[in-house]
Amino acid sequence: MPTSLSARPLDVAADLLALLGRTTTETRSDAQLEALTLAVSADLPVLLWGEPGIGKTAALTQLADALDLPLTTVIASVHEPSDFAGLPVVGDDPAVQGVPMAPPDWAVRLVRAGRGLLFLDELSTAPPAVQAALLRVVLERRIGALTLPPGVRIVAAANPRSSAADGWELSPPLANRFVHLQWAHDHDVVVRGLGGTWPRAELPRLDPGRLPDAVAYARRAVCELLAARPNLVHQLPKDETRRGGPWPSPRSWEMALRLIAFATAADVSRDVLSMLVRGTVGDGPGLELLASLDRMDLPDPESLLANPAAAVLPERGDLRQAVLDGVVEAVRRRPEAARWDAAWALLVRALDTGAPDLVVVPAATLAALRRDDWEVPAAIERLSGAVSVSRLADRTAARVGAGR
């Protein structure tokens, strides 16, 4: 509606600001937003890392609106430790009743509402004493004498120390309580958002029928990895900067297990799962866990040897190579002529459905397992060409390298 010419200037400015504030949302694939909503759904504290002005606060505001949660923003660096631990209030008889710790007003509002999004902003500018006071808030959800209800989720944001105003490194105990997500701007999202349409934040849709299997899958993945790599259970980084990020501990492995279960039940993408796992236990252990998950999905070598004609091999080259190596290892452990022949049939199937170079090493290893009384299968003729071409390519590359 047109504004009257006699309206006060600030009223006209308010109308213009209202028009600028009118935006819409759309369903759009956004891995980092999906990772954030899944961690929030899993009721894990999340810490968004990003340069100033990258849109961390705006993302949290939009998330609260989309989830219909009241947003409570607390700038950690401008508070005292007592604002999180509570102020002592002396009662009638402290010797009998003790001294209760009075919580701040924002905590009381969250408890009364029974739900909400607690946003701890500028976490990396909070001094060590304030970070220590935040430990119980983040892990035990206690503020003074109050306990935050289950309907409250906790998300924090921080700038790297190099770009934070009077920044501090996060203390290892506080850092180990968060799922760390690197927040970066997406050019297309920013351009479309400035045009008035931002991506919509939605909680992941969990499949009720997959919940038991999701829990069993997550427990198996984490337990098998830690059983094989016990040194990964707890690794406190020696570098101060890395201590302020994700690193493996029994607590963070429990968080990773929960995230895998939620990601499996929601059937999220590999990119989203990778962000969450690496943001919980660190890049190195996280990548090992992801590789372990890949191996869990590989077909059983014994099943493949039992029926090579019906075998379905992975499309990804590294996974296919792992399957073929597993088949050859199964024959080595229990060498029998029929199993040896079946392995050759599987290599031929791999040759027909994938890259020829993937069968070279398994074929050479399998050939070395032959016993004198085993007949050479006709399948070897199919593979001889691929092996010869691969070896010729290796010799050519070696000659070129020597010439250089």
Secondary structure, 3 states (H helix, E strand, C coil): CCCCCCCCHHHHHHHHHHHHCCCEEECCCCHHHHHHHHHHHCCCCEEEECCCCCCHHHHHHHHHHHCCCCEEEEEHHHCCCHHHHCEECCCCCHHHHCCCEECCHHHHHHHHHCEEEEEEECHHHCCHHHHHHHHHHHHCCEECCEECCCEEEEEEEECCHHHCCCCCCCCHHHHCCCEEEECCCCHHHHHHHHCCEEECCCCCCCCHHHHHHHHHHHHHHHHHHHHHCHHHCCCCCCCHHHHCCCCCCHHHHHHHHHHHHHHHHHCCCHHHHHHHHHHHHCHHHHHHHHHHHHHHCCCCHHHHHHCHHHCCCCCCHHHHHHHHHHHHHHHHHCCCHHHHHHHHHHHHHHHHHCCHHHHHHHHHHHHHCCCCCCCCCCHHHHHHHHHHHHHHHHHHHHHHHHHC
